Amino acid sequence: MKNTTTLLISCPDRKGIVATVANFLYKHGANILHADQHQDSELNLFFQRIEWDLNGFNLNEKDFKKKFSEIAKEFNMRWQLYYSNDLVKIAIFVSNEDHCLADLLFRYKNGEINCEIPLVIGNHKDAQNLVEFYGIPFYEIPVSKSDKSIGEERALKMLVENKIDLVILARYMQILSAEFIKDLNKPIINIHHSFLPAFVGAKPYHQAYARGVKIIGATSHYVSPDLD
């Protein structure tokens, strides 16, 4: 895999943002690999994700932050910088359906997902053999219907001890509490079927089949206290 850097930008929309950023990177020897941008006309906001090859790029992280801060100030930008060699530590939560988990672990093993997975947590044991096949520790943390806080406290402790940067809910059939989300204070991605909001509840597949739906897919979103 190439050694790359990714820059994420959000700021008020105005002329010259793309040209200014691209020219800055070009002046310092960047070979841009990917560039995506989006303009929200209703909120007058601009978003950009740009990735470049570090081969030949003449700014280290400290110098980049110092020099780019001038552009960021001019355009009132909020920005983040990520290096591909800095591996994100990911924890995966799963219940008794392991198809999303299996895909993630396969892609992780093949190097398609560049990260570390120190642990997988499940509220059932169903996925234990699959996880341990990939040499990753599996921990069963049952969730009590009467008091979910006990399981959440145990999971939170493990996430903190392992310095987890990101949690992925791979068909984890539990709703995380607002307290857990706040205390973790790390991004959480939920992967689930794309039937929402048309088909809700425990059996969306059955409802979709009954209505004659022919094509389905998957969706993902960042978890918040309002949307889990």
Secondary structure, 3 states (H helix, E strand, C coil): CCCEEEEEEEEECCCCHHHHHHHHHHHCCCEEEEEEEEEECCCCEEEEEEEEECCCCCCCHHHHHHHHHHHHHHHCCEEEEEECCCCEEEEEEECCCCHHHHHHHHHHHCCCCCEEEEEEEECCCCCHHHHHHCCCCEEECCCCCCCCHHHHHHHHHHHHHCCCCEEEEECCCCCCCHHHHHHHCCCEEEEEECCCCCCCCCCHHHHHHHCCCCCCCEEEEECCCCCC
